Amino acid sequence: MTPAPYYSGGPLAVVARDFRAHLDAEGRRSWTADARDLRVSARGLSVGSFPPVDFEPRGKRALLIHFGDVFPRSAPTLGRLTPETFALVWGELTGAADVDDVPPARVHTRAGPGGRPRVYNVTPASYGGGGDDAATVVEGVAEAFPDVVASVDYNPETLTTTLTLGFEAYTAVVNIPEDYTDGGVTWRGVDVQGAAVPDPLPHVRPRRRSGAASTIEGLVDKCRAAATTLAPVKWRAHIEDEDATGRRVTLTTDADSEEAAQKIVNAYRRQHRGCVTRIERL
């Protein structure tokens, strides 16, 4: 069975710590093997003398996708077979095919309810072995924004995690897929009126394959750039005049808009002829 989903909200530092504990409780492990060494039986997937590990539904589908040249477009159909029939079909087709052309695989396992490990994903051997799961990304973002109110929604069936960050001027929504076939990490923003916030750094594309560190850096940069772009603009009115003794003085006052600042200086001019005024954007 698939592990339980996860949802939590609160200060990001706390949410990140709790999410890491949740993923650690899944008991994730991975191992690599050449395609020709993988064996499928009614009890699951094995290599060499190691005992077989049963499949989660998505694990069986991922195995078929990895062996796409041997099982083209077969995942939806073969995934519905009984374990016994699936093992027979696997042995028949892999025995008649050149599996040496299939790249080495990384087999990912985790423990669901009951504590028994099951295969939940199969990827190329080069992917997903460096501790760069979704919790690592959330932890990295939390280092930059520990006190931001956030939520994490993790779906173990689809291997997707949604991180929502509530900044003062907007909300950032980060989608973190852990399956390499689902594309890279995505960022989008929504302002307080519910309108989409344009990506402030469209050239920065967080890519999981380049490592978790670069992914985290890209997300943090986007969040900070969006906050700067959406920060409220202040205007300052400067008024130079003479006081009762004839000494030159400078008065300043801030306004929320250029129009408001202009009204302030216009009103002062009407009462104090000869004053010098200007406004500036802060």
N, C-alpha and C positions, 0 to 999 in steps of 0.2 A: 504493500500500500504506500501511497504518497505521504510524505510528512505533512504536518499541519501547516496551514498558512500563518502569516504573522502580520500584525498591525500594531503600531505604537505611535504615540504622539507626545510632545513635550520639548524641553530644551534639547538641541541637537546632540550635545555631548552625551546626555543620558540615553537618548534614543539609539545612538550609535553603539554604545556599550551594550545595551540590551539586545540589539540586533545581532551583534557579534556572538553573544552568548547563545542566541537562538540557533544560528548557523552551526556553531560549534557542537551544539546538542545533536545535530543531524549526523555527526560522526563521519564527515566527508573524508573519502580517501580516493586516490587515483593510482593507476598503474599503466604501464605501456607494454605493448607487445606487437610483434609483426603479425600482419593479417593472417598468414598461413598457420600461426600457432594458436589462434583463437578457436575454441571448440564450443559448440552449442548442444546441450542435451535438454531433456525434459525438466531438469533441475536448474537450468540457467546457463550462464556464460562462464567459461573457465579457460585457463592456459596452463600447460604443463601438468604438474601433479597437484596444483592448488584446487581446492573444492570449488564447485560451481556456485555462482551467485545468481539469484533469481533477478528477473527484470521488473522495473516499473514500466508502465505502458510507453512513456516517452523514451525510456532506455532502449527498448526493442526497436522503436521507430528510428532512433539515432543510429543504431547499429546497421540497419538496412540502408540508411542514407549514406553512411560511410562506405558501405559496399555497393554503392550505386551502380557501378559497372557490371556487377554480378546480378544485382536485383533491381534493374531499372524500373522506376515508377511503381515499386511494389509495396512501399511502406504502409499505405492505408489498408491494403488487402491482407498481406501476410501478417500484419500486426494483430489481426483478429483471430488467427489460428490458435488452436489449443497448444500448450507447450509441447506435447508429444508430436503433433503434426508439424509444428514449426521446426522442431529439431530434425525431423526427417527431410523436410524441404531444404533446410539449410545444408545438410550433409549431401543431398543429391546435387544441388546447384554448385556449391563450392567445390565439390569433388570433380565436377566437369569443367570448371573454369580455372583460368590462370590467376590465382589470387596474389601472386607475387607482384602484380601491377597495382594492387591496392596498397595505399600508403600505410605505414605503421599507425596504430590506434592508441589513444589514451582512453582508458575505461574509467569512468567516474562512478563511485558508489556512495551511498548514504543509507542511514538506518531510519526507517519509518516507524510507525506504531508497532510495538512488539520488539524493537531493537535489532531485527534481522537486517543486514545490509542488502541492498538491491542496486542493480545498475540503473542509474537515472540519466546517463548521458554517455555518448561515445563521440570523440572528436579526433581530429588529427593529433598526433603525438606532441606536436609543438605547442598546442593550445591548452591554456588553463592549468598549468602545473606550477605557477609561481605565486600562489596565494593572492591572486588578484580577483577574488570573488566580490560580490556586491557589497559585503560588509566592509571590505578594505577601502572601497571607493567612498562609502558613507563615512568611515572613520577619518579619511583624509580631508573631506569637506568639513567635518566637525572640528578639525584642528584650526581651520580658518574662521569658522562661525559657531563657536561652542554654545553661545547663548541664544541663537536664533530659534524661534519656535518652529518645530518641524514635525513631519510624520514620515514613517516608512511603511509601505504596503508591499509585502512579499508574497508572490504566488509561486509555490513550489512546483505546480503542474506545468506552468509555462516558463519557469526559470526567469521571471522578470521581477524587478524591484522598482517601485516608484518612490522617489524621494521628493517630498514637497517642503519648500523652505519659505517661511513667511517673513519677508523683509518689510520694512516700513512702507515703501512706496509701491511694492509689487510682490507677487508670488512667483517663485521659480519652481518648475516641475522638471525633474530629472528622471529619465527612464533608463534603467540599467539592465539590459538583457545579458544573461550569462551563457546563452547558446550562441556559438559563433555564427550560426546561420541566420540569426535575427538582426544582424547589422550592429552598428556601434551605439554608444551611449548618446542620447539626445537631450537637449536643453530647450526649454521654452519658458516664456514669461507671460504673466497676466497682470495688468495693472489693477488698481483698486476699483475701477469702473467695469472690470471684466473684459477689457479690450486686450488683444494680443500685443505683447511688447516685442518690437523688432529685435532680432539677435544683434547685440551690440558688437560682437566679434565674429561675424559669419565665417571668417577665414580660419578661425580656431575650431578644429573638429576633433573632439576627444575620441581617440582610437584605442580600444582595449588591446589590440595586438602589439602596440608600441609600449605597453606596460601600464600598470595602475598609476604610477607617479605622474606620467604625462596626462593621463585622463583626469586626475584630480586637479592638476595645475590648470588645465583648460576650463574645467567647470568653475573653479574659484575665480579665474579671470573674468569669465562671462558674468558671474553673479556680481562682482565688484563693478564691472563696467556698466551693467544695467542700472545699478544703484546710483552711480554717478550721473548717468544720462537722465534718470527720472527724478533726481533731487530737485526740490522746489527752488526756483530762481528768485533771488532777492535783488532789489534795486535800492540805491542810496542817493538821496538828494543832498547836495552840498550848497550851502547858502553863505556867501561872504557879505558882511555888512558892518556898519559902525555901531558901537554901543553908545550910551548916553554921554560918555566922556570923550567920544571921538576915536576910540581905539578900535582897530579892525578885528573882528571876530569871525570865526567860521562855525556854522551850525550844521549838523548832519542829522538825518533821520532816515530810517529804512522803511521800505514799502514792499508789498508782495507782487507788484506789477509795475511796468514802466508807466502806464497810464496814471496809477495812483501817485507815483513819485512826481510826475509832471504836474498833477493837480496841486501838490504841496508847494512846489516852487512858484506856480502861477499865483496861488493865493498869497504867498509872502510878497511877491513883487507888487501886487496891487496895494499893499499897505506900506511897503518900504521902497520908495523909488530910489534907484541908483544902486541897489544891491546886485551882486553877481551870483548867478546860480548855474548849476550844472547837475546832471544826473549820470550815474554809472551803474552798470550791471555788475553785481558781485559774483 
